[in-house]
């Protein structure tokens, strides 16, 4: 997975952390082979007046 992230130039985005992100998740997509073919990173953060 790390090789794909680096190859696509997404290292900074995937490794970014912030105090206002209580959690971060990385979903990987695989085809028939053992290597990932894609990924999606998402973070959770509070929103709204209470956030």
C-alpha positions in Angstrom: 0.0 0.0 0.0 2.8 2.4 0.9 4.4 2.0 -2.6 1.1 2.9 -4.3 0.6 5.9 -2.1 4.1 7.1 -2.8 3.8 6.4 -6.5 0.6 8.5 -6.7 2.3 11.4 -4.8 -0.3 11.2 -2.0 2.1 10.6 0.9 1.7 14.0 2.5 -2.1 13.7 2.4 -2.3 10.2 3.8 0.2 10.9 6.6 -1.3 14.3 7.6 -2.7 14.4 11.1 -4.5 17.2 12.9 -5.8 17.6 16.5 -9.3 18.3 15.1 -9.4 14.8 13.4 -10.3 12.3 16.1 -9.9 9.5 13.6 -8.5 8.7 10.2 -9.3 5.7 8.0 -7.7 4.2 4.9 -9.8 1.8 2.6 -7.9 -0.2 0.0 -9.2 -1.6 -3.2 -7.8 -4.9 -4.6 -8.4 -6.8 -7.8 -7.6 -10.5 -8.3 -3.9 -10.0 -7.4 -2.2 -9.3 -4.1 -1.4 -5.6 -4.9 -3.8 -2.7 -4.2 -5.2 -0.9 -7.2 -6.6 2.1 -5.3 -7.4 3.6 -1.9 -9.6 6.2 -0.2 -8.6 8.0 2.9 -11.1 9.8 5.0 -11.0 11.6 8.3 -13.7 12.3 10.9 -13.9 15.8 12.4 -16.6 17.6 14.4 -18.8 20.1 12.5 -21.3 22.8 13.5 -21.4 25.3 16.3 -20.5 22.7 19.0 -17.6 21.3 16.9 
